[in-house]
Amino acid sequence: MKNRLPPGDKYNLRTIERALSVFKVFLAQNAPSEMTLNQLSQGVGLSPSTTFRLLHSLRASGFIEQNQENGRYRLGVACLALGDAFLKSNDLRQRAYAALMDLRDQCGETVHLAFREGGEVVYLDKLAGLHPIGLMSSRVGGRAPTHCTALGKALLSHLPEQELRALLAKMPLTRYTNKTITQVDQLLEELRQVRIQGFAIDNEEHEAGAGCIACPIFDHRGVVAAISVSGPVDRILKGRENLVRLIKETAREVSAQMGGRLLHGDG
């Protein structure tokens, strides 16, 4: 999923790196949709004058807009077109879409498809449930922590232990609710159980009132993504047995299309 150049690569262009850093500020978890020049300057770690010049160039190409009423900056419509082009070219999303639609229609709840980037979940697709609810702040392209989401735990569960421990050592296990796991040893035990049973559960660990069940998706190399069903925690946990079966079947179907196989406790 990742295609990043190493830091200090001789072909990196400093100006482009700086411009991209502006986008990363907007992509950060819980980032506001509009920001002042000073907020962006602090976010990218550059002087206000340098940041202003970057924003001016990005505005000229449509990637940044400025709210004329309050002077704050926001992502421009060119970002939407760029994101749409990425989604259209993403093979995983295309292959999974029909199966995700079937899953959503069968369970009536919100369905997500996501992959992992470092210690974060990145939402690749979201199919809104058939029941109107006010929960879940997830959005396509948005990010969430791995340690307290079902998707994240499903994605972490098959990492080699040495790689997993190295990642967790760098990850802040931030507490979001009183049910969030914040101890590494407890999380490692949870991930061991996820690996054995083939699915992960988020029982109000990231958002109060929200529940989620997720399963990993495999290609020929290993875990490449995960799918989940989310909704009000009482409804999700009440229908847990049936939801686990449906999600596993969907994950198995998508894994087969990706040239992988689903590894889980029930074979």
C-alpha positions in Angstrom: 0.0 0.0 0.0 2.9 2.4 0.7 5.1 3.8 -2.0 7.2 6.4 -0.1 10.7 7.6 -0.9 13.2 7.3 1.9 14.1 10.5 3.7 17.0 12.3 2.1 16.5 10.6 -1.2 18.6 12.5 -3.8 15.6 12.8 -6.2 13.4 14.5 -3.5 12.5 18.1 -4.3 12.4 20.3 -1.3 9.6 22.6 -2.5 7.4 19.6 -3.4 8.0 18.0 0.0 7.0 21.3 1.7 3.9 21.6 -0.4 2.9 18.0 0.4 3.4 18.7 4.1 0.5 21.2 3.9 -1.8 18.4 2.8 -0.6 16.2 5.6 -1.7 18.8 8.2 -5.2 18.5 6.8 -5.0 14.7 6.8 -4.0 14.5 10.5 -6.5 12.9 12.9 -9.1 15.3 14.1 -7.7 18.2 12.0 -10.2 21.0 11.4 -11.6 21.4 7.9 -10.3 25.0 7.8 -7.2 26.5 9.3 -5.5 29.8 9.8 -2.1 30.6 8.3 -0.5 30.4 11.7 -2.1 27.0 12.4 -0.7 25.7 9.1 2.6 27.3 9.6 3.0 25.5 13.0 1.7 22.3 11.5 4.3 22.2 8.7 7.1 23.6 10.8 7.8 26.5 8.5 7.7 30.3 8.9 4.4 32.0 8.1 6.0 33.8 5.1 7.2 30.5 3.6 3.8 28.8 4.3 2.0 31.7 2.7 3.9 31.3 -0.5 3.2 27.6 -0.6 -0.5 28.2 0.0 -0.5 30.9 -2.8 0.9 28.4 -5.3 -1.5 25.6 -4.2 -4.5 28.1 -4.5 -3.5 28.9 -8.0 -3.7 25.3 -9.0 -7.0 24.7 -7.2 -5.6 22.4 -4.4 -6.2 24.9 -1.7 -9.1 27.4 -1.2 -9.4 30.4 1.1 -12.6 31.2 2.8 -13.2 34.8 2.0 -15.3 35.4 5.1 -12.8 34.4 7.7 -9.5 34.1 5.8 -9.0 30.5 6.7 -7.6 27.9 4.3 -9.2 24.6 3.3 -8.6 21.8 0.7 -9.7 22.8 -2.8 -11.8 20.9 -5.3 -8.8 19.7 -7.2 -8.1 17.4 -4.1 -11.5 15.8 -4.7 -10.7 15.1 -8.3 -7.4 13.6 -7.3 -9.0 11.5 -4.6 -11.6 10.3 -7.1 -8.9 9.3 -9.5 -7.1 7.3 -6.8 -10.3 5.4 -5.9 -11.0 4.6 -9.5 -7.5 3.2 -10.0 -7.5 1.2 -6.7 -7.7 -2.4 -7.6 -8.6 -3.6 -4.1 -11.5 -1.2 -3.8 -12.8 -2.2 -7.2 -12.5 -5.9 -6.5 -14.1 -5.6 -3.1 -17.0 -3.3 -3.9 -19.7 -5.8 -4.9 -18.9 -8.0 -1.9 -19.1 -5.0 0.4 -22.4 -4.0 -1.0 -23.8 -7.5 -0.5 -22.5 -7.4 3.1 -24.1 -4.1 3.8 -27.4 -5.2 2.3 -27.4 -8.4 4.4 -26.6 -6.8 7.7 -28.0 -3.3 7.2 -25.1 -1.7 9.1 -22.2 0.5 7.9 -19.4 -1.3 6.2 -15.8 -0.1 5.9 -12.8 -1.2 3.9 -9.4 0.0 5.1 -5.7 -0.5 5.0 -2.9 0.2 7.5 -0.3 2.9 7.2 2.1 2.8 10.1 0.1 3.0 13.3 -3.1 4.3 11.6 -6.0 2.9 9.7 -6.8 4.6 6.4 -10.4 4.3 5.2 -10.6 3.2 1.5 -14.3 2.8 1.3 -17.4 3.4 3.4 -20.9 2.1 2.7 -23.5 3.8 4.9 -25.8 1.5 6.8 -29.5 1.3 6.1 -30.3 2.5 9.7 -29.8 6.3 10.2 -27.4 6.8 13.1 -25.4 9.7 14.4 -22.4 7.7 15.3 -19.0 7.2 13.6 -16.9 10.1 12.3 -15.2 7.9 9.7 -14.9 9.1 6.1 -13.2 7.8 3.0 -9.5 9.0 3.1 -9.8 9.6 6.8 -7.6 8.0 9.4 -8.1 6.3 12.8 -5.8 4.7 15.3 -5.1 1.0 15.0 -4.9 0.1 18.7 -8.6 0.8 19.5 -10.4 0.0 16.3 -11.6 -3.4 15.1 -10.1 -2.6 11.7 -6.8 -1.7 13.2 -6.6 -4.8 15.4 -7.4 -7.0 12.4 -4.7 -5.3 10.4 -2.1 -5.6 13.2 -3.0 -9.2 14.2 -0.8 -11.0 11.6 2.3 -8.9 11.8 5.5 -10.8 12.8 6.0 -10.3 16.5 9.3 -8.4 16.2 7.8 -6.0 13.6 4.6 -5.6 15.8 6.6 -4.8 19.0 8.7 -2.3 17.1 5.6 -0.6 15.8 3.9 -0.5 19.1 7.0 1.0 20.7 6.5 4.0 18.5 2.7 4.2 18.8 1.0 6.3 21.4 -1.8 4.2 22.9 -4.0 7.1 23.4 -7.1 6.7 25.5 -10.3 7.6 23.7 -12.9 6.1 26.1 -12.8 4.2 29.4 -12.6 1.0 27.4 -9.5 1.9 25.3 -6.6 -0.5 25.7 -3.6 1.6 26.7 -1.1 -1.1 27.8 1.1 -2.9 25.3 1.0 -6.3 27.0 -2.8 -6.2 27.1 -3.0 -5.2 23.4 -0.5 -8.0 22.4 -2.8 -10.5 24.2 -5.8 -9.0 22.4 -4.1 -9.3 19.0 -3.1 -12.9 19.7 -6.8 -13.7 20.3 -7.8 -11.9 17.1 -5.3 -13.9 15.2 -6.7 -17.2 16.6 -10.4 -16.4 16.2 -10.0 -14.6 12.9 -11.9 -11.4 13.8 -11.5 -8.3 16.0 -14.0 -6.4 18.1 -14.2 -2.7 19.0 -16.5 -2.5 22.0 -16.7 1.3 22.5 -12.9 1.6 22.5 -12.7 4.4 20.0 -16.1 6.1 20.1 -18.6 5.8 23.0 -21.8 4.1 21.8 -20.2 2.6 18.7 -19.3 -1.1 18.2 -17.5 -2.8 15.3 -16.4 -6.2 14.1 -13.6 -6.6 11.5 -11.8 -9.3 9.6 -8.5 -9.1 7.7 -8.2 -9.5 3.9 -5.2 -11.4 2.4 -3.4 -11.4 -0.9 -0.5 -13.8 -1.7 1.8 -11.8 0.6 -0.3 -11.5 3.7 -2.8 -9.0 5.2 -3.4 -6.1 2.8 -6.6 -4.7 4.2 -9.6 -5.3 6.5 -13.3 -5.0 6.3 -15.7 -4.2 9.1 -19.3 -3.8 10.1 -20.1 -0.9 12.5 -23.1 0.5 14.3 -24.6 1.1 17.7 -22.8 -1.2 20.1 -25.9 -2.9 21.5 -27.0 -3.8 18.0 -23.6 -4.9 16.9 -22.9 -7.1 19.9 -26.4 -8.5 20.0 -26.0 -9.8 16.4 -22.3 -10.7 16.9 -22.5 -14.4 15.9 -24.3 -13.7 12.6 -22.2 -10.7 11.8 -18.9 -12.6 12.4 -20.1 -15.2 10.0 -21.1 -12.7 7.3 -17.9 -10.7 7.6 -15.7 -13.8 7.5 -17.5 -15.0 4.3 -17.0 -11.6 2.7 -13.3 -11.4 3.7 -12.8 -14.9 2.3 -14.5 -13.9 -1.0 -12.4 -10.7 -1.3 -9.2 -12.5 -0.3 -9.8 -15.1 -3.0 -10.1 -12.4 -5.6 -6.8 -10.9 -4.4 -5.0 -14.2 -4.7 -4.8 -14.8 -1.0 -6.6 -17.0 1.5 -8.4 -16.1 4.7 -6.5 -17.4 7.8 -8.8 -17.7 10.8 -9.7 -20.0 13.6 -12.5 -21.8 12.0 -10.5 -22.9 8.9 
